[in-house]
Amino acid sequence: MEENKEEKVLTKKELKLKAEEMKLEAKQKKMEEKAEIKAEKERRKNSFGRKVKNFILTIIFTIILLCVGFYFANKVLIQKQEELSNKKMSQIYQSAEVAMTSKDYKKAIELLKQIDKSYEKYSEVESKLKEAEQLYLNEYLTEADEYLKSEKFEKALKVLDGIEDEFKESDIVKEKRTDIKIAMIKSEVAQMAKDEETNIAILEYLLKIDSEGIEKVEDSIDELISQYKNAFILETRELLLTDYKKAKSNVTAAKKILPDDKDIKKLVEEVDNSETKSNKQLTGLKSSVTAGTLTVSDGKNAIKGIDGTEYKNYILKPSNSSAFVSEATIEFSLDKKYKTLSGEIHISELDANANQTGVPQIIFFDQDDNVIYTANNAEGTFSFDVTNVEKIKIKFAANTKENYFIANPTLTAK
């Protein structure tokens, strides 16, 4: 009984253990199922990522292949275009060379400027273009020079006006225009001098010229102004010895056109102070020829002595080719204003090779016909006191047929 009882007890324990085992197995199986489900989900998830990744990589690879293909295709296309362009540019260049050969430089320039900088031989194009431009300009400049040499200034300028606008402002063209303008000014001044226009008139002309801001033209004008201003000053100083009124008129005109010039201001002072302080040329005083024929200088026309020296202030007794030689007399009013009278006696160069017929004799008298001085020489100087002389009479004696004269008869102020 006890054994049966024990067996029953064991059976219950076994059943309980069996139940627990079954329960654990069920739980384990459930956990395994869950793990399997989770693993399946993870497997599916990983499989989708790989697909996406592979898809993306495929796209990227495809894009790379397309880019590489496009790059090489484009490179071939560009190379082909360059070959075609170079061929076209080469043809244009050859046409330009033909134009150069036929001296159609304008056309050559137009063609060469059509060639793009990408041309493989563009350095040659640049060199050829410079050559064409220079030859083009030389044609015009040479023609302008020909007109310039013959002083046809307007025609020379017209030639330059025919140059294409793009070259008109080039340094070489502007320089040529400047040379023509300067030549025009100098030619006009030379013509004025030839026409015996006064120095003051020439100065007025020069001062009115518009230099257009060109430094070279300004320098040329300044040089001419200086030249004719100096000539004007010298002329006026000479007039002080012969014609005070004319000298005064000169400086009055000069003050109007050169009011701030220091040399003119100095000259004005000289003229203002000269009437009483300066020496005078006797020929500048009022005179009258009372006998025979005499020529009194006007300060412009010069005569020469036998040594070739020129004199602008003189009293000339002309030659007399007849058998009869007459005397000549001239009178001047001194009004007791002067201290001495001096001068030179000369025979004209016209008689340098002639046989002298006598020795010139010149006699100076005062207002009372008293002899002050007698000169008996063909070449020489004289000087004597005229402090108390109101009127002086000069007689050229009738003892020679030659042209002879008193040169630079100068009165010294008291």
C-alpha positions in Angstrom: 0.0 0.0 0.0 2.7 2.3 1.0 4.6 1.5 -2.3 1.5 2.3 -4.3 1.1 5.4 -2.4 4.7 6.4 -3.1 4.2 5.6 -6.8 1.2 7.9 -6.9 3.1 10.6 -5.3 5.9 10.3 -7.8 3.5 10.3 -10.6 2.1 13.6 -9.4 5.5 15.1 -9.2 6.4 13.8 -12.6 3.2 15.2 -14.0 4.0 18.5 -12.4 7.5 18.5 -13.8 6.2 17.4 -17.2 3.7 20.2 -17.1 6.4 22.7 -16.3 8.6 21.2 -19.0 5.9 21.6 -21.5 5.3 25.1 -20.3 9.0 26.0 -20.7 9.0 24.4 -24.1 6.0 26.3 -25.1 7.6 29.5 -23.8 10.9 28.6 -25.5 9.1 27.9 -28.7 7.3 31.2 -28.5 10.5 33.0 -27.9 12.1 31.3 -30.8 9.2 32.2 -33.0 9.5 35.8 -32.0 13.3 35.7 -32.6 12.6 34.2 -36.0 10.0 36.8 -36.9 12.4 39.5 -35.8 15.2 38.0 -37.8 13.0 37.8 -40.8 12.0 41.4 -40.4 15.7 42.4 -40.1 16.6 40.3 -43.1 13.8 41.9 -45.1 14.9 45.3 -44.0 18.6 44.7 -44.9 17.6 43.4 -48.3 15.6 46.7 -49.1 18.6 48.9 -48.1 20.9 47.0 -50.3 18.5 47.3 -53.1 18.3 51.1 -52.6 22.0 51.4 -52.2 22.6 49.4 -55.3 20.1 51.5 -57.2 21.8 54.7 -56.1 25.2 53.4 -57.1 23.9 52.3 -60.4 22.5 55.8 -61.0 25.8 57.4 -60.0 27.8 55.1 -62.2 25.4 55.8 -65.1 25.8 59.6 -64.5 29.6 59.3 -64.4 29.6 57.3 -67.6 27.3 59.9 -69.3 29.6 62.8 -68.1 32.7 61.1 -69.3 31.0 60.4 -72.6 29.8 64.0 -72.9 33.2 65.3 -72.0 35.0 63.3 -74.7 32.2 64.0 -77.2 32.4 67.7 -76.4 36.2 67.7 -76.6 36.0 66.1 -80.1 33.3 68.6 -81.1 35.4 71.6 -79.9 38.5 70.2 -81.6 36.5 69.9 -84.8 35.2 73.4 -84.4 38.7 74.7 -83.8 39.9 73.0 -86.9 37.1 74.5 -88.9 37.7 77.9 -87.3 41.5 77.8 -87.9 40.8 76.8 -91.5 38.4 79.7 -92.0 40.8 82.1 -90.2 43.7 80.9 -92.4 41.7 81.6 -95.5 40.9 85.2 -94.2 44.6 85.6 -93.4 45.6 84.6 -96.9 43.1 87.0 -98.4 44.6 89.8 -96.2 48.1 88.9 -97.6 46.7 89.2 -101.1 45.3 92.6 -100.2 48.7 93.7 -98.8 50.4 92.6 -102.0 48.0 94.7 -104.1 48.6 97.6 -101.6 45.0 97.7 -100.5 46.0 98.2 -96.9 42.5 99.3 -95.8 41.0 96.0 -96.9 43.9 94.1 -95.4 43.3 95.8 -92.0 39.5 95.0 -92.2 40.2 91.3 -92.9 42.9 90.9 -90.3 40.6 92.4 -87.7 38.1 89.6 -88.4 40.5 87.0 -87.2 39.7 85.8 -83.7 42.4 85.7 -81.0 41.9 81.9 -80.7 43.5 81.4 -84.1 46.6 79.2 -83.7 48.8 81.7 -85.6 47.4 84.9 -84.0 50.9 86.2 -83.2 51.5 86.4 -87.0 48.2 88.2 -87.4 49.1 90.8 -84.9 52.4 91.4 -86.6 50.8 91.6 -90.0 48.1 94.0 -88.7 50.7 96.4 -87.3 52.5 96.3 -90.7 49.3 97.0 -92.6 48.3 99.9 -90.3 51.7 101.4 -90.7 51.7 101.1 -94.5 48.1 102.5 -94.6 49.1 105.5 -92.6 52.4 106.0 -94.5 50.4 106.5 -97.7 48.5 109.4 -96.2 51.5 110.8 -94.4 53.7 110.8 -97.4 51.1 112.6 -99.5 50.6 115.1 -96.7 54.3 115.7 -96.6 54.4 116.5 -100.3 51.8 119.2 -99.9 53.6 120.4 -96.8 56.9 120.8 -98.7 55.1 122.9 -101.3 53.3 124.9 -98.5 49.9 123.7 -99.6 48.8 123.4 -96.0 45.0 123.1 -96.5 45.5 120.2 -98.9 47.9 118.5 -96.5 45.2 118.8 -93.7 42.5 117.5 -96.1 44.7 114.4 -96.8 44.8 113.7 -93.1 41.1 114.2 -92.8 40.7 111.2 -95.2 42.2 108.8 -92.7 39.8 106.4 -91.0 38.5 107.7 -87.7 40.2 104.9 -85.7 43.6 106.2 -86.8 43.0 110.0 -86.7 43.9 110.1 -83.0 47.0 108.1 -83.3 50.2 109.8 -82.1 51.8 109.8 -85.6 48.8 111.5 -87.2 48.4 114.1 -84.4 52.2 114.8 -84.7 51.8 115.4 -88.4 48.9 117.8 -87.9 51.0 119.6 -85.4 53.9 120.0 -87.8 51.5 121.3 -90.5 49.9 123.8 -88.1 53.4 125.1 -87.0 54.5 125.3 -90.7 51.3 127.3 -91.5 52.1 129.8 -88.7 55.7 130.2 -89.7 54.8 130.7 -93.3 52.2 133.3 -92.5 54.7 135.2 -90.3 57.3 135.0 -93.0 54.8 136.4 -95.6 53.9 139.2 -93.2 57.5 140.1 -92.8 58.0 139.9 -96.6 55.0 142.3 -97.0 56.8 144.6 -94.5 54.1 144.3 -91.9 55.3 145.9 -88.6 56.7 143.8 -85.8 53.8 144.9 -83.7 51.3 143.6 -86.3 53.1 140.2 -86.4 53.0 140.0 -82.6 49.3 140.7 -82.6 48.8 137.9 -85.1 50.8 135.5 -83.0 49.0 136.3 -79.8 45.6 135.6 -81.4 46.6 132.1 -82.6 44.8 129.2 -80.8 47.3 126.6 -80.0 44.5 124.1 -79.1 46.5 123.1 -76.0 49.2 121.5 -78.1 52.5 122.0 -76.3 54.7 121.9 -79.4 52.5 124.6 -81.1 52.7 126.7 -77.9 56.5 126.4 -77.9 56.7 127.5 -81.5 54.4 130.4 -81.0 56.4 131.5 -77.9 59.6 131.3 -79.9 58.2 133.5 -82.6 56.8 135.9 -80.1 60.2 136.2 -78.5 61.9 136.7 -81.8 59.6 139.5 -83.0 59.3 141.0 -79.6 63.1 141.4 -79.5 63.0 142.8 -83.1 60.3 145.2 -82.0 62.3 146.4 -79.0 65.4 146.9 -81.1 63.3 148.8 -83.7 61.8 151.0 -81.0 65.1 151.8 -79.5 66.4 152.8 -82.9 63.4 155.0 -83.3 64.3 156.8 -80.1 67.2 158.2 -82.0 65.2 159.3 -85.1 61.5 159.5 -84.4 60.4 159.8 -80.8 56.7 160.1 -81.7 56.9 156.8 -83.6 58.7 155.2 -80.8 56.0 156.4 -78.4 53.3 155.1 -80.7 55.1 151.7 -80.8 55.1 151.2 -77.0 51.5 152.4 -76.7 50.5 149.7 -79.1 52.7 147.1 -77.4 51.2 147.9 -73.9 47.8 146.9 -75.3 48.8 143.5 -76.5 51.5 142.7 -74.0 50.4 144.6 -70.8 52.2 142.2 -68.4 55.4 141.6 -70.3 58.4 142.7 -68.3 60.5 143.6 -71.4 57.8 145.8 -72.8 57.3 147.5 -69.4 61.0 148.2 -69.4 60.9 149.6 -72.9 57.9 151.8 -72.0 60.1 153.3 -69.2 62.9 153.9 -71.6 60.7 155.7 -74.1 59.0 157.8 -71.3 62.4 158.9 -70.1 64.1 159.3 -73.5 62.7 162.6 -74.7 65.0 164.7 -72.5 67.6 162.2 -71.4 68.5 160.2 -74.5 70.8 160.9 -77.4 69.0 161.5 -80.7 69.8 161.0 -84.3 70.0 164.3 -86.2 67.9 162.7 -89.0 65.0 162.4 -86.6 64.7 166.2 -86.2 62.7 168.5 -88.4 64.8 169.5 -91.4 64.7 171.4 -94.7 66.9 171.1 -97.8 67.7 174.7 -98.8 69.9 173.9 -101.8 70.7 171.0 -104.2 69.6 167.4 -103.7 70.0 165.4 -100.5 68.4 162.2 -99.2 67.6 162.0 -95.5 67.1 158.4 -94.2 63.7 157.3 -92.9 65.3 154.7 -90.5 64.1 151.7 -92.7 66.1 151.6 -95.9 69.8 151.1 -95.4 72.8 152.1 -97.5 76.4 150.7 -97.4 79.8 152.2 -97.2 82.7 151.0 -99.3 83.5 148.4 -96.7 80.0 146.9 -96.9 78.8 148.2 -93.5 75.1 149.1 -93.5 73.7 152.4 -92.1 70.1 153.2 -91.5 70.6 156.8 -90.3 72.3 159.0 -92.8 72.3 162.2 -94.9 73.3 161.3 -98.5 74.5 163.5 -101.3 73.8 161.5 -104.5 76.4 161.3 -107.2 76.4 163.7 -110.1 77.5 162.3 -113.4 77.4 165.7 -115.2 80.4 168.0 -115.7 78.7 170.4 -113.4 78.7 169.4 -109.7 76.4 171.4 -107.4 76.5 171.9 -103.7 73.7 170.9 -101.4 72.6 172.4 -98.1 70.3 171.2 -95.3 69.2 172.8 -92.0 68.1 171.3 -88.6 66.6 173.0 -85.5 68.5 172.2 -82.3 67.0 174.8 -80.0 70.2 174.7 -77.8 69.0 171.3 -76.4 72.1 169.3 -77.2 75.8 169.2 -76.1 77.6 167.7 -79.1 77.1 166.4 -82.6 79.1 163.5 -83.8 79.0 161.1 -86.8 80.9 159.5 -89.6 81.6 160.3 -93.3 81.7 157.6 -95.9 81.7 157.1 -99.7 78.9 154.8 -100.9 79.7 151.2 -102.0 78.3 152.2 -105.4 81.5 154.1 -106.0 83.9 151.6 -104.4 85.6 150.7 -107.7 85.3 154.2 -109.3 88.1 156.7 -109.7 87.6 159.3 -107.0 87.1 162.7 -108.5 87.7 164.7 -105.3 87.7 164.7 -101.5 84.3 165.2 -99.9 84.0 168.4 -97.9 81.2 169.0 -95.4 80.9 172.4 -93.6 78.7 172.9 -90.5 77.3 176.4 -89.7 75.3 177.8 -86.8 72.3 180.0 -87.1 74.4 183.1 -87.7 76.3 181.3 -90.5 79.4 181.0 -88.4 81.5 177.9 -89.3 81.4 175.4 -86.5 83.3 172.6 -88.1 84.7 171.5 -91.4 85.3 167.9 -92.5 87.7 167.2 -95.3 88.0 163.5 -95.6 86.5 160.6 -97.6 86.3 158.2 -94.6 86.4 159.4 -91.0 84.6 160.6 -87.9 83.7 164.0 -86.5 82.5 165.4 -83.2 82.0 169.0 -82.1 80.2 171.2 -79.5 76.7 172.5 -80.3 75.7 173.7 -76.8 74.7 177.2 -78.0 73.4 176.3 -81.5 69.7 176.9 -82.2 69.9 176.0 -85.8 72.6 174.1 -87.7 73.2 174.3 -91.4 75.2 171.5 -93.2 76.7 172.2 -96.6 78.0 169.4 -98.9 80.6 171.1 -101.1 80.6 170.8 -104.9 84.1 169.2 -105.1 83.4 165.5 -105.9 80.9 163.5 -108.1 80.8 160.4 -105.8 77.9 159.4 -103.6 79.0 160.3 -100.1 77.1 160.6 -96.8 77.1 161.4 -93.1 76.3 158.2 -91.2 74.7 158.1 -87.7 74.8 161.9 -87.0 74.1 161.7 -83.3 73.2 164.5 -80.8 74.2 164.1 -77.2 71.7 165.4 -74.7 72.8 168.0 -72.2 
